[in-house]
Amino acid sequence: MTENDEDPSLSRPQRRLLKRIYNGRTTPIVADGRPFLTYKDAAKYPLALLVAERDAAYTEMKAFAKDESQ
C-alpha cells in the first residue's frame, strides 16, 4: 500500500480554500513550476503526489495566492 492509497483525497478545508482561490482566476498560480488556472487542474495535481509532497504543493499554492493578494 502506498501513501496515496492511505489518504486518497484532499481534506475538506484544502478543497474549500482551493475553490475560493481559483474562483474567477485570470492569472495562473504556480506550484512546483507548473501553472494552474482552474480549481479542477489544481485539485488533480496534488492527488497524483505522495502525501508529504501533496501538502507542500497545497502550501505553495496557498502562499502564492496570499502573496498575490497583497
C-alpha positions in Angstrom: 0.0 0.0 0.0 1.4 3.4 -0.9 0.8 6.7 0.9 -1.6 7.7 -1.9 -3.8 4.7 -1.0 -3.9 5.7 2.6 -5.1 9.3 2.0 -6.7 9.5 -1.4 -8.2 13.0 -1.3 -7.6 16.5 -0.2 -9.1 17.5 3.2 -12.3 19.5 3.2 -10.6 22.7 4.2 -8.0 22.2 1.5 -10.7 21.7 -1.2 -12.6 24.8 0.1 -9.5 27.0 0.0 -8.6 25.9 -3.5 -12.1 26.5 -4.7 -12.0 30.0 -3.2 -8.6 31.0 -4.6 -9.3 29.6 -8.1 -12.8 31.1 -8.4 -12.7 33.5 -11.3 -8.9 33.5 -11.6 -7.5 35.1 -14.7 -3.8 34.6 -13.9 -2.4 31.1 -13.0 -1.0 30.1 -9.7 2.4 28.4 -10.0 3.3 25.4 -7.8 6.3 23.1 -8.4 7.0 25.2 -11.6 3.6 24.3 -13.1 0.9 26.9 -13.7 -2.7 26.1 -12.6 -5.6 28.3 -13.6 -8.6 26.3 -12.6 -9.7 24.5 -9.4 -10.1 21.3 -11.3 -6.5 21.3 -12.5 -5.2 22.5 -9.2 -7.1 19.8 -7.3 -6.0 16.9 -9.6 -2.2 17.7 -9.4 -1.7 17.1 -5.6 -3.7 13.9 -5.8 -1.0 12.4 -8.0 1.6 13.1 -5.4 2.6 11.4 -2.1 1.0 12.9 1.0 4.1 14.9 2.1 4.5 16.3 -1.5 0.8 17.0 -1.7 0.9 19.1 1.4 3.9 21.0 0.1 2.2 21.7 -3.3 -1.0 22.8 -1.5 1.0 25.1 0.8 2.8 26.6 -2.2 -0.5 27.4 -4.0 -1.9 28.9 -0.8 1.3 31.1 -0.3 1.3 32.2 -4.0 -2.4 33.3 -3.7 -1.7 35.1 -0.5 1.3 36.9 -1.8 -0.6 37.9 -5.0 -3.5 39.4 -3.0 -1.2 41.7 -1.0 
